[in-house]
């Protein structure tokens, strides 16, 4: 491994996690996300009406081009018809909170499946769910609220594209427009939820103090993401050696990364967390050794990753599990979208939104850099797992970037 933790390429910054050691086993039971909570979430989600595993696609042509042994790409674009992996997190958290409240109200056990199947629509109408979003989380919550019959309010900062706002509203959600960043939208939503006794279905939390509503919601959201790993691993044949995961507030990297370690134990999966240059709160936190805000202006084509503050429970996991933190230029995200759309050699053509292909964008950024490859242990025997976290959730924007409709 490179003696310096920093490697800067012409369009990327790579930081090897100072606390990561290849011989150190990850704590499979961090208090922020236990194996039991992941198993419970996966079992619940698999029982939902309309559940089907996302497709896992092998990309041998792209693997040859990038000089790795294999690439497995899990495409989350079809998840429950919502268009992204977020359909695993927000709906699970909402259904769990509603089931708990209804169980107390009716003094009998009510499950999340009962709620999602619409058996308590009349009672659910008495509740309001709310969340801040940079696009996909709000859309997933709006879909879930429509399924169960509760009111939904989504807080949206200006950076979210009109197409994504329209998709949220199409599920019947009320749009609360916030002047400011995603993080300011999170705070505004949190204040209104406390004031009005709404269900705050957040995917981020400022603290790991146990028992707080925000932490419980964020943990449930992360647990839902474990479903991706439980679906992918049995179909991969051999275990992945590397996982390039989208950053954001850290919930996806933490949920999926923790589940890899829980499932594989001593197998050394190298988790590389990918962020835009201008919205890299996890990279900044890794440099400081504690949570720090992103230093950039959060302006990025990867709208789903335009987050300025880390989620504390996610950081609690990522700081242990991540091998490296990687920031990339926006052009890499567009390159990944176009590459997936065209296919490499005989690879299937895939549709990924600006954030959906960010894991691949990170791999593209380091693949031609000898120093980065050596630091990450990336070679011709490496087996890389990527997750296409969203389809073209804004078709107009997709067409502008890729050059043709999805």
N, C-alpha and C positions, 0 to 999 in steps of 0.2 A: 504494500500500500504506500502511496505517496506520503513523504514525511510532512509536507505542508497540508493542512486541512482544506486549503483553498486551491481551486484550479479554475482559471478564467479562460474560456475560449473566445472566439471572435464574436459569438452571439449567445453565450451562456455563462453562468456562474455556478460552480459546483462547490459545495461545502460538505466535506466528509464529517459526519457527526462526531464531535470530539469524545462523546461518551459511548459510542458504539464500539464493541469488540467482537470479532468473529467467534471467539471462544465463549462468550457470555450468553447464557441462555436467557431468553426473554421471560419475564415474570408472566406466566399464563393467567394470573388472576389479579390484574391491576384493579384497584377498587373502582375505577371509572367504568370498567366493562369486564364482567366475569364470563367465563365459558358457559356457565349455567344460564345467564341472561341471553347469550347469543343462541344457545340451543332452544330456549323458550321462544325467542323471536322467530327463528327459522321454522319451528314447528307450527306456530300460529299462522305465519304468512303462507306456508304450504297448504293450510286448510282453507284459505280464503276462496270464495267463488271466483272463477276466472284465472286462478293461478296456473302458470306454466313456466318452466325454467327458461331463462334467456338462452339464446343460441351461443355456442362457443365455436369459433371459427379458427382453423389453423391457417397461417399465412406463410407458407414455405418460401414463396418467391421473395417476399419482403425480408424474410430472415436471411436468405442468401445475399441479398443486396446489402444488408447491414452487417453481415459477418457474424451472425449468432446462430446457435444451433436450432432454434425454433421460436416462433412467436404464436401464442394463443391469445385470441382477442374475444372477450366476452362482450356481446353487443346488447346493451341495455335499452336500446331504442324502442323495443316493443313492449316494455314492461307495463302490463295492465292497460295498455292503450294510452298511457300518459306521456310517453316519450322519453323517459329518463329513469335512472336508478333511484331517484328521489321518491318514486312510488313505493319503495320498500320502507322508507324511514318515516316520513310525515304521517302516512295513513296508519302505520303500526302504532305510533305514539298517540295519535288521536283516538283510535279505537280502544287502546288500553285505558286511556284516561276516562273516556265515556263509559266503558264497561265498569270501571271502578265506581264512578259516580252513580250509575244506574243500579248497580248491585246494592249500594248503600240505600238508595232511594226505595227500591222495591223489596229489599231484604231477601234477596235470593241471588245465586251466582249467575251472572250474565257474562258471556265471553265476548271477545272482540269479533269473533265470527258472527255471533248473534247480532251485533251492532252493524257490521258491514253488510250482512244479508238484508238489512232494512227492517228487522223485526220490531225495532223500537223507534221508528221514524217520528212518531208523534211526540214521544218523550224527548228525543234528541233535539227537537225544534226549540226546546227551552234553553239550549246551550249555544254559546258562540265560541268558535275556534278562530285564532288569529296567529299570524306569523309575519315576519319580515322576509323578503326574498330578493334575490338577484335574478329570479326567473323560474327555475325548475322546482324549487322547494314549495313556492307558493302555488304553482300549478298542481302539484301533487296533493297538497292539503285541500285546495279547492275541489279537486276531484273526489277526495275522500269525504269531505263535508257534504257534497252533493249526494254521495252514495248513502250516507247515514241519515241525512235530513236535518243537519244543524246549520246554523248561520255561520258564515265565514267572512272574515275581514283580512285582507292582505295588504301589508305596508310595502310600498314600492318606491325606491329612490329613482332619481331621474335617469341614471345610467341604464336602466332596464329598457330594452327596445320596445317600441309600440306593438310589434307582433307578439312578443311574449306577454305583455300586459293584456292584450286582447284574448290570448289563449286562456289566461287565468280567469278573466271576466266571463268567458264563455261557459264556465262551470258554475256560474251564479254567484261568484264571490264579489264582495264589495271592495273596491280599490281605494286605499288610503294613500294618497301621494305625499311623499316626504321630500322636503328640500334638504339635501345633504347626502351623506354616504350610506352605504348598506348598514354600517355599524350604528349610525344615527337612527336608521329605520328600526333596527333591532331594539334600541333603547326606547323609542317612541312606542313601539308595540308593547314592550314590557310594561311601561307605565300605564297604558290604557287597560291592559289585561288585569293588572293589580287593582286599578280603580273600579273596573266594571265586573270583576270576578269572571273574566273570560278564560278560556283554556289557551295558554300561550304555548303553541306547538313549535318551539324554537329548535333550531339545530345547532345552537351554540350557547355556551354558558360562561359567565365571567369568573366562576369559582368552582372548586371541587368540594365545597362544603356539603356534606351529605344531607339529604332531606329537603333541599330546596326544589321548587317546582321546575325551574329552568334546568337544573342539573338532571333531574329525572327525565325530562323531555329529551334533552340532548343525548343521554345515555340510551334511551329507547330508540332514538333515531339511528345512532351508531350500531346498535344491536341488530336493527333491521338490515343494515348493509352486510352483515355476516352471511346473509342468504347467498350473495354473489359468490363468495368463496366456497360455500358448501355445495353449490351447483357446479362450479368450475373444476375443483380438484379431482373428483372422480372421473371426469371426462378428459383430463389432460394426459393421462397415461403416466408420465413421469412428473414429479413435482417441479414447480418453477424454481429457478435459481434467483431470478430477479422479478420485482414487481414495480413498475413505474406508475405511480398513483397521483391523481390530481390533488392539489393542496386545498385552496379555499380557507375555511376556518380550521380545517384538519379533520373533520368528522369522517369523511370517506376513507382517507388514508389510515385513520386510527381504527375504524370499525373493521375494514377489510384486512388491514395489517395485523391487528390483534388476532383476528380469526385464523389467519395463516399460521401464526405461531402456535395458537391453541391446537390447531389440527395437525401440524407437522412436527411439533416438539423441537427436537434437536436439529432438524434440517435448517440450514442457514439461508433463508430467503432474504435477499438484499432489497430492502424497501427504499426506493428513491422517490422523494416527494417533489412534485413538479409544480412550479408557480410562475406567473408572469413576472417579468422584471419589476413592473411598477405596482405590484400588489403581492408582495412577498413577506407576509407577516411570519410565516413559519421559518423561513430562512433567517430573518432578523432575530427571531427568538432563539434559533439554534446558535447563532453567532454570540448572543448575549448570555446564553445559558439559562434564560428565563423568559417568560412571555414579553414580547415587545411588539409595538405596532409596525406595520409596513412603512417603509420610508418613502415610497412612491406616491403618486397622485391617484392611484387606483384606476387610471384610464387604460383599459385593455380590451382587445377584441374578445378575450376569454371572459365574458361577462359573469359566468358562473363562479369565477375565481377572484372576482374583484372585491376582496374582503381585507379590511385593514387590521382586524384584531383576531387573535387566535381564540379558539374555544378551549377553556381550561381543561375540561375532561379529555378532550382530544389530545391536547399537548401532553397531558400526563402519560399518554400511551406513546405518542409519536416520538417524544424525546428519548424514550428507551429503545423503541423498535426500529426507527429509521437508520439506515446506513448512511444516507446522504440527502442533502437538500439541494435542489436544482432550480435555477430561474432561467427563463427563456424569453426570447424576443417573440412578439406577436406573429411575425412572419412564419415562424416554425409551426404555429397552430394552423395557419392557413395552408401551409405546405402539407401538413398531416391530413387535413380535410380533403385536399385535392388528390393526394396519394391514395387514400382509402377509396375515394370515389372512382378513381381510374383502375385500381387494382394493380398489383405488381406481377408481371409475368402471367401466370395462370391463377392468381389469387382471386377470390370473389370480390366483387365491388361492394363497398359498404358506405353507409351514410352516417356521418358524424357531424354534430354541430361544433361550434367554436371551442367549447369546453370539452366536448365528448372525445376529441382526438388529442387532448393535451398530454396524456401519458405517452402516446406515440411521438408527439412533438418533442418531448424530453429525450426519448431514445434517439430520435433523429439528430438532436443537437449534439449529443456526446459520441455518436457512433463513429465519426471520422476523426476523433481526437484521441491519439494514442495515450496521452497522460490520463484523460478521463476514463478511458476503457481500463487501464491498468488499476486505477484507484478503485474502480467499481468491481473489478474482477470479471469484466465483461469480455467474453471470448467466443470462439466458435463452438464451444460446448454449452454455452449458456442457453437456458430455456426461459424466455421472457413472458410474463403475464401482463396483458394490457386490458383495461376495461373501457369500452366506449360508453361513457356515462350518459350521453344524450344523443338523440337523433337530430335532425334539422328542426329544432323546436321553434325557430323563426325562419320559415321557408324563404321569405324575401331576402333576409340577410344572408342565408346560405347561398342563394343564387348569385348575389353580388360578389361573394368571396370565392366561390368555386367556379363560377362562369356558366352554370346551367342549373335548372331547378333540381331539387332532390328527387 
